[in-house]
């Protein structure tokens, strides 16, 4: 299944500079590679990290105490307990702003 998925999902990259070079999905001066970059860099990465963060710190996911127990397992630097407010509330806001700025820079700037 992975081989088929990789072959199918890599076709826009393979064909983007030859057969599909005239296809401009995001307007003039763009290519299929720009669309792929937009999908990955401005959508999948910020939203994926936001979902992962919310899973680690909310009760409906892993939960803060379980996250701390896992992060502080073993030897080495400990994850500080006193950053809970920052990680739970401020960091998701910052990540959402990064997500919105990707759209702002792409479509309004």
Secondary structure, 3 states (H helix, E strand, C coil): CHHHHHHHHHHHHHHCCCCCCCCCCCCCCCCHHHHHHHHHHHHHHHHHHHHHHHHHHCCCCCCHHHHHHHHCCCCCCCCCHHHHHHHHHHHHHHHHHHHHHHHHHHHCC
